[in-house]
Amino acid sequence: MENNHPPAYAEGGCLCGAVRYRVSGTPTSTSLCHCRSCRLAGGAPSVAWVVFPDAQVQLLKGHPASHRSSAPVTRSFCPRCGTPLSYRHVDNPGFIELTTATLDHPEQFPPACEIWLEHRIAWEAENPQLPHHAHGSQDS
């Protein structure tokens, strides 16, 4: 039987283990982003994100480095191994987007939609079971 409820808490971290974090409760959203900025930051054809209020995220170990990738966006990563960890946008204060794949069990937080499809690399297949948005998740 499939469990569609996230766990009470989950942990994650970077490739080398220098940065570890814990999330608790239910995320506010999950998505798979195809925008060029996320693709470049992640070195991947798309990046899965899980969003939590700041109060539900606890840094357990290490200190991520940060980079302002555009005027409204700050991304964090492990300063030792370079693993992309988070995304913050000035339009969404009090929330942090975490790279889903850095969770120890990312399968517990599947994307609910695909965003920025207008930037999708042609050879990456869309998931036909998910809603698709040409831009961010607020467009229809």
Phi, psi and chi 1 to 4 in degrees:
 res  aa     phi    psi   chi1   chi2   chi3   chi4
   1 MET       -  132.7  177.7  178.9 -139.8      -
   2 GLU   -80.7  135.3 -173.5  175.3  -37.0      -
   3 ASN   -98.5  114.3  179.9   -1.4      -      -
   4 ASN   -97.2   10.9  -69.4  -33.9      -      -
   5 HIS  -107.9  132.8  -58.2  -72.4      -      -
   6 PRO   -67.1  155.5   19.4  -25.7      -      -
   7 PRO   -68.8  165.5   25.7  -33.2      -      -
   8 ALA   -60.1  -35.5      -      -      -      -
   9 TYR  -151.4  159.8   74.1   91.1      -      -
  10 ALA  -145.3  154.0      -      -      -      -
  11 GLU  -121.7  159.6  -68.4 -174.1    4.5      -
  12 GLY  -159.9 -179.1      -      -      -      -
  13 GLY   174.2 -174.0      -      -      -      -
  14 CYS   -85.3  175.2   65.3      -      -      -
  15 LEU   -59.1  -43.4  176.2   64.4      -      -
  16 CYS   -88.1  -10.7   72.8      -      -      -
  17 GLY    88.2    1.6      -      -      -      -
  18 ALA   -69.4  -28.5      -      -      -      -
  19 VAL  -119.5  128.4  177.0      -      -      -
  20 ARG  -133.2  146.9  -64.7  -73.6  -60.2  163.8
  21 TYR  -142.8  164.4   64.1   86.5      -      -
  22 ARG  -131.3  138.9  175.9  179.9  -67.6  146.8
  23 VAL  -117.3  151.2  -64.2      -      -      -
  24 SER  -134.2  154.8   60.6      -      -      -
  25 GLY    77.3 -164.0      -      -      -      -
  26 THR   -96.1  133.3  -56.6      -      -      -
  27 PRO   -68.5  156.7   23.5  -29.6      -      -
  28 THR   -80.0  -25.7   59.1      -      -      -
  29 SER  -165.6  163.2   68.1      -      -      -
  30 THR  -139.9  144.5   59.0      -      -      -
  31 SER  -156.5  166.4   63.6      -      -      -
  32 LEU  -119.0  116.3 -177.1   63.3      -      -
  33 CYS  -102.0  134.1 -175.1      -      -      -
  34 HIS  -108.7    7.4  -64.2  -85.9      -      -
  35 CYS   -65.9  153.3   81.3      -      -      -
  36 ARG   -60.2  -39.4  179.1  167.2  167.8   74.5
  37 SER   -62.0  -46.2  179.2      -      -      -
  38 CYS   -66.4  -39.4  -75.3      -      -      -
  39 ARG   -60.7  -44.0  -69.5 -166.9  -23.3 -105.8
  40 LEU   -68.5  -42.3  -71.0  172.5      -      -
  41 ALA   -65.5  -34.1      -      -      -      -
  42 GLY   -95.0  -12.7      -      -      -      -
  43 GLY    61.1   35.7      -      -      -      -
  44 ALA  -143.2  161.6      -      -      -      -
  45 PRO   -68.9  -20.5   17.6  -24.8      -      -
  46 SER  -160.3  165.4   59.3      -      -      -
  47 VAL  -133.6  129.3  176.8      -      -      -
  48 ALA   -86.9  138.7      -      -      -      -
  49 TRP  -126.8  145.7  -64.2  100.6      -      -
  50 VAL  -128.6  130.9   57.5      -      -      -
  51 VAL  -109.7  132.2 -178.1      -      -      -
  52 PHE  -132.4  150.8  -75.3   94.0      -      -
  53 PRO   -63.1  146.4  -20.2   31.2      -      -
  54 ASP   -51.2  -38.2  -74.2  -21.0      -      -
  55 ALA   -64.3  -16.9      -      -      -      -
  56 GLN   -98.5    7.8  -69.8  176.1 -136.7      -
  57 VAL  -122.2  130.1  179.2      -      -      -
  58 GLN  -126.0  127.2  177.1 -174.7    8.8      -
  59 LEU   -80.1  122.1 -173.9   61.7      -      -
  60 LEU   -95.3  -32.1  -59.4  174.2      -      -
  61 LYS  -155.8  140.8  178.6 -178.7  174.2 -172.5
  62 GLY    82.1  179.6      -      -      -      -
  63 HIS  -139.8  104.4  -60.9  -76.8      -      -
  64 PRO   -62.3  149.0  -19.5   30.1      -      -
  65 ALA   -88.1  162.7      -      -      -      -
  66 SER  -133.4  158.0   63.4      -      -      -
  67 HIS  -144.2  129.9  169.6   69.4      -      -
  68 ARG   -83.5  104.1  177.9  149.7  -72.1 -177.1
  69 SER   -82.5  -17.7   59.8      -      -      -
  70 SER  -160.0  170.7   63.8      -      -      -
  71 ALA   -52.1  -43.2      -      -      -      -
  72 PRO   -93.5   -2.8   31.1  -33.6      -      -
  73 VAL  -119.8  132.3  173.3      -      -      -
  74 THR  -121.1  128.9  -58.8      -      -      -
  75 ARG  -111.9  147.6  -64.2  173.2 -175.4  -91.0
  76 SER  -118.2  158.7   78.9      -      -      -
  77 PHE  -156.8  163.0   55.6   93.8      -      -
  78 CYS   -72.1  127.5  173.4      -      -      -
  79 PRO   -71.3  -15.8   24.3  -31.0      -      -
  80 ARG   -89.6  -52.3 -177.9 -168.3  -78.1  167.2
  81 CYS  -107.4  -12.4   67.8      -      -      -
  82 GLY    87.3    2.6      -      -      -      -
  83 THR   -57.3  125.5  -60.9      -      -      -
  84 PRO   -66.8  132.1  -14.7   26.4      -      -
  85 LEU  -117.8  -44.0  -64.1  166.2      -      -
  86 SER  -148.6  169.4   73.1      -      -      -
  87 TYR  -142.8  132.5  171.5  103.7      -      -
  88 ARG  -130.2  135.6  -70.4 -175.4 -177.3  -88.9
  89 HIS  -119.2  136.5 -163.0  -71.7      -      -
  90 VAL   -60.4  -24.8  -63.1      -      -      -
  91 ASP   -77.3   -4.6  -70.7  -14.8      -      -
  92 ASN  -132.6   59.7 -159.1   14.4      -      -
  93 PRO   -64.3  146.8   24.3  -32.0      -      -
  94 GLY    85.7    2.9      -      -      -      -
  95 PHE  -129.7  148.6  -68.4   86.6      -      -
  96 ILE  -129.4  136.2 -174.4  168.3      -      -
  97 GLU   -99.5  127.5  -60.6 -171.2   30.9      -
  98 LEU  -110.2  143.5  -60.5  168.0      -      -
  99 THR   -68.8  116.1   49.3      -      -      -
 100 THR   -55.9  -37.7  -53.9      -      -      -
 101 ALA   -67.2  -13.4      -      -      -      -
 102 THR   -85.3   -6.4   62.1      -      -      -
 103 LEU   -72.3  147.2  -73.3  159.0      -      -
 104 ASP   -61.3  -30.8  -65.8  -17.7      -      -
 105 HIS  -132.2   71.7  -60.1  -74.9      -      -
 106 PRO   -61.7  -22.8   20.8  -30.0      -      -
 107 GLU   -62.7  -16.3   65.9  -80.4   -2.9      -
 108 GLN   -77.2   -9.1  -65.7  174.7  -34.5      -
 109 PHE  -131.8   62.8  -60.4   91.5      -      -
 110 PRO   -67.0  152.1   27.4  -35.0      -      -
 111 PRO   -66.0  142.0   18.4  -24.8      -      -
 112 ALA   -93.4  -14.7      -      -      -      -
 113 CYS  -161.8  165.8   64.4      -      -      -
 114 GLU  -112.2  134.6  -70.3 -171.0   64.5      -
 115 ILE  -121.8  160.5   59.3  175.0      -      -
 116 TRP    56.6   45.1  -67.5   99.3      -      -
 117 LEU   -63.4  -23.1  -94.6  -73.8      -      -
 118 GLU   -65.1  -17.1   71.4  173.1   10.9      -
 119 HIS  -102.3   -0.9  -65.9 -168.7      -      -
 120 ARG   -59.1  137.2 -179.1 -179.9   62.8   85.3
 121 ILE   -70.7  132.3  -63.8  173.3      -      -
 122 ALA   -56.7  -32.1      -      -      -      -
 123 TRP   -84.2   -3.1   48.0 -102.0      -      -
 124 GLU   -91.4  122.9 -176.0  177.3   25.4      -
 125 ALA   -71.6  144.3      -      -      -      -
 126 GLU   -82.5  151.2  -64.6  176.0   18.9      -
 127 ASN   -87.1  110.3 -177.3  -24.7      -      -
 128 PRO   -66.7  -12.8   23.6  -30.7      -      -
 129 GLN   -87.5   -6.5  -62.8  176.1  -24.9      -
 130 LEU  -107.1  150.5  -65.3  178.6      -      -
 131 PRO   -65.1  147.2  -18.4   29.0      -      -
 132 HIS  -120.5  139.8  -63.2  105.3      -      -
 133 HIS  -129.8  128.6  -57.2  -78.5      -      -
 134 ALA   -61.8  -34.5      -      -      -      -
 135 HIS  -118.1 -135.5  -56.7  -71.1      -      -
 136 GLY   -72.3  177.9      -      -      -      -
 137 SER   -72.8   -9.5   58.4      -      -      -
 138 GLN   -83.7  -15.2  -81.5   69.6   42.0      -
 139 ASP   -81.8  163.4   70.5  -35.4      -      -
 140 SER  -118.3      -   33.3      -      -      -
